Amino acid sequence: MNQVTVSKLHTLSGHKDSIYTMIGVDNTHFLSAGGDGMVVLWDLKEPKNGHLLAQIPSSIYALAYDPVRKQIIVGQNQEGIHYIDINSRKEVGSLKLNDSAIFDIQYFGDIIVAGTGDGSVFVIDWRSNQIIHVIKDSNKSARSIALNVRRSEFAVGYSDHVIRIYDWSNYQLKKEIKGHKNSVFSLKYSPKENYLLSAGRDAHLKIWDVESEYIEKESIVAHMYAINNMHYSPNGKHFVTCSMDKSIKVWDADSFRLLKVIDKARHAGHGTSVNKLFWSAYENQLVSGSDDRSISVWDIKFD
């Protein structure tokens, strides 16, 4: 399976500033947000009709969604987190963290983890809406978070170039991984959680062997400029990276071999930095958000 066919299905507009974050709601719906403070719900079955769910008065870099609570967690720049009910479209709670930007939000069960611009990682009990722990192992931004449920740990990528692994049960530091030469913008565990993928400003994609205590397995010069985000395909056989170099790249998840480059010249791709990706199970459609204020929907076929 070496051939990859890509075609653009839709260009979605409506945002008034850069799109920084997107997350899936279910197989056909996803959320987008960015510099304009708008949280927009999109339906891949009717992609042209985005619905504004919330208007936040500052930039949004991070979103999370819990399908059980039907709540969106919005990370508001310098104002903490806000909980939005997706059905009523109303705010149902908020929590001030600090005066720094929130760069990533992840959760598992009742525990939320949020990384901020001053290097703090806040651990929050969703039920009580209280901060239960604060990790402060760096003065540089905590840019990305990934959870490994099987090993009961989570990884945080920082702007001091270090990836730190923490114990989920007590939030204590287990390991520091040094290999990147600049900020770590994106972390992603493989579907089987046996590899940790990392990428960032140094344009390198690194694969760490989790079972061998995070020994470096591969280091790939994957893009020309900073890698902003990564996402696995619904079946876990492929993943994509996106970059400040305006391109999206499709990779084989087993061999880590580059299969396809999606860019402006060949596929009418984005004209500026591609910041976020979401790969939907709905007809295997890939969604990308950019500094050009647009969202592109791509049809990806493997032959």
N, C-alpha and C positions, 0 to 999 in steps of 0.2 A: 504494500500500500504506500506508494511513493508519490503519486500524483495528487495535487491539491488544486481544486478549482474554486476561485473566489469571484463573487459578483456582488456589487452593492445593490441592496434592495430599497433602502430608504435613507433619506437625510432628514433628520428631525430638528426643527428649529423652535425657538421660543425663549431660550435662555438669553439673558442680556449681558452675560460675562462668561469667563472661562468656566468649564465644567470640570470639577475636581474629583467628584466621587459618584459612583453608581453602585447599587446593590439590587439583587433579585428579591422579589416578593413571593412569586411562585413561578411556575413554568412559563407563563406568558406575560407577567407584569414585572416591571422594574422601576426603581426610583433613581432620580438624578438630582444633583445639587451642585452649587459652586459659588463663584464670586458674587453673584447677584442675590444670594440668600434665599432663592426659591427652591422649594422641594417639590418636584414634579413627578407624578405617577404616569407611566406609559404602559400601553397594552400592545404587545407585538402583533396581535390579531387586527388591531385598528391603530397602527402606529402614529398616524398623523394627529391624533386627538390626545394630547397630553393634558393632564388635570393638575392644577396647582393645589397642593395639599397644605402648604404652609409658606409664609413669607417671613424670613428671619432677617433682622436688621444688619447682619454682617456676613462675611464669607463663611461658607461651610466646606470643610475639608473631609469630614467623616460622617458616615451614616451606618446604622445597623438596624435590622428589622427582626422582630420576634413574631412568627406566625401564630404562636399560641396566645400571646397577649394582644396581638393585632396592634402592636405599638412600634413606632419608629423612634430610634434614638438619634437625635440630631446634635452634632458637635458644633456649637456656635463659636466662632472666633472670639476669644477673650471673654466669653460669657458663660462657659460651662455647657452642660448637656440639657436638652429639652426632650420630653416624651410627647409624641404626637399620636393620637388615636387615628388609625388609617381610615376607619369608617366615618367617624364624626368629623374628621379633619380639625380637631381641636386639641390644644395643648392640655395634657392631663397631669403634668408635673415638670419640675426642673431642678437642677442642682448646680450650684456654683462650685467650680473646681479651683481655678486660679486665674490669673490675668493673661495666660498664654493661649496660643492657638491649640486646638485639639486636632491632631493629625491622624489618629486612627482610633476606632472603637471596635472591640470584639466582645462577645459574651458567650457564656455557657451556663445553661440553667438560670439560676438567680444571680449570677455574678457577672458584672460588667467590668471590663478592663479598658482604660482610656489612656493614650499616650499624648503628652503635651509638649509645647515648644520649649519649656525650660528644663526638659529632661525628666520630669515627673511621670510616673505611671500610677494612675489612680485605680484602686480596686474598690468597687461599689456594690453594695447589696441592693439589688433591684427592689426587693420586697419592702425594705425600710427606707429606701432612697437615702442611704447613709454611706459615707466614705469609711471603709473598714481598714484600709491599709494604703500607704503611699510608699512606692519604691522610688528611691532617689540615688541612683548609682552613676549619674552623669549630669553635667550641666548643659549638655548639648541635647537637641531635640530628640524625643522618642517618636520616630517617624512611622514605624510599622509594627504590627503585632500579629502573631500567628499562634493558634492553639493546637496542641497535640493531645487529643483526648486519651488515646491509648496509653501514652506514657505519663499522663497527668502532669503536663508541663506546658509552658508557653515561651515563645521566643519574642524578643523585642529588638528591633533594629534602630540604631541611634545615629545621629549626625557626628559622633566622635569616631565613626567607622566601625564600631564594635557591635556584634550581635550577642545579646545576653539571654541565657536560658534560665527560666525560673520554675520552681516547684509550684504546682497549682494548689497544693494542700496548705502550704504555709508562706508562699510568695517569697521564699528565700532564693538567693542567687545560687545556681548549680554550676554554671559554666560560662566563660567568656570566649567568644570565637572572633579571632582577629584575622582578617584576610582581605577585606575591602580597603580601598585607598581613599574613600570619601563616604558621604552619607548613605545609609542603607534605607532606601525608599520603599522597598517592597519585600515581603516575606511570604512564602507559601509552602505549607507542608503538602507532600504528594498525597493522593487519595488514600494510599495504604499507610501513610504517615511514616514511611521508612526513609524518606529523603526530605531535607529542608532546602528549598530554593531561595536564594537571596539575590537582590539586584539593587542598583542605585546610581548615584551620581558618577561613579567611575565607569559606567557602561558595561561592566562585567556581570555576567550571569554565573553564579556559583552554586554548585550542588554539594550538599553536606550529607554524609552518610550517618543517619541518626543512630542506627544499630551499632555503629563503631565509634560511638561517643563523638559524633559530628566531625569525623575526619573529612577533609576536602576530597571529593570524588572527581569533580570537574570544575574547570574555570574557563569560561568562554567569553571572548570579546564579542558580545552579542549585538551591540548597537554602536553608532558613532558618538552619541551623546547619552545623557542620563536616561536610565530605564526607570519609568515611573510606576509601572504596575505589571502584574502577572495574573493569569487566570487559567484554570484547568478546564478542559472540555467536559461535558456532562458524563461521558463514558470513561474519563480519566486517561485516555490513550494519547492525548495531545495537550499542549498548553500554549498560551500566547503571551508575548511580551509587547509592551508599547513604550515609546520613547519620545524624548524631546527632539529627536531627529525626524519626527513627523511620521514614522513608520510603525507598523504592527508586524510582528514576526510569528509564524506558526512553527512549532517544534514537536518532534516526536518525544513522547514522555518516557520511553524506555531507553532510547539511544541518545537522547538530547541532541538529535541532529536537526538542523534547520531545514524546513520543508518549503516555506513560502514567505515571501516578503510582500506585504500590502502597503502600497504608498500612493502618493498623488499622481505620479507620472503613469503608473501602470493600471491603477484601479480607481482613479478619481478619489483618492483618499484625502486625509486631512491636510490642511495647508500650514498648520502650526503644531505645536507639541500635543501629542496624544497622552492624556493623563490617566484614563481609567478604562477598564474593560469589564464586560459581563458576558459570559457564554451561556446562553439559555438552552434548556432542553427542548424548547419549542422549535422544531424543525432545524435544530442545530445552528440557530442564528447567533452570530457574534455581534455584540454591541460595543461601540467605542465612543468616548467623550473627549473633547479637545479644548484647547485654548481658543479655537476658532468659533466657540460658542455653539457648535453643532454636535449632534449625535448621529453616528452612522450605524446602519444595520446591515450586516454582511451575511450572505449565504455562503457557507463553507461546505464543500463536498470533497470526500476522500475516495479515490479510485484505486 
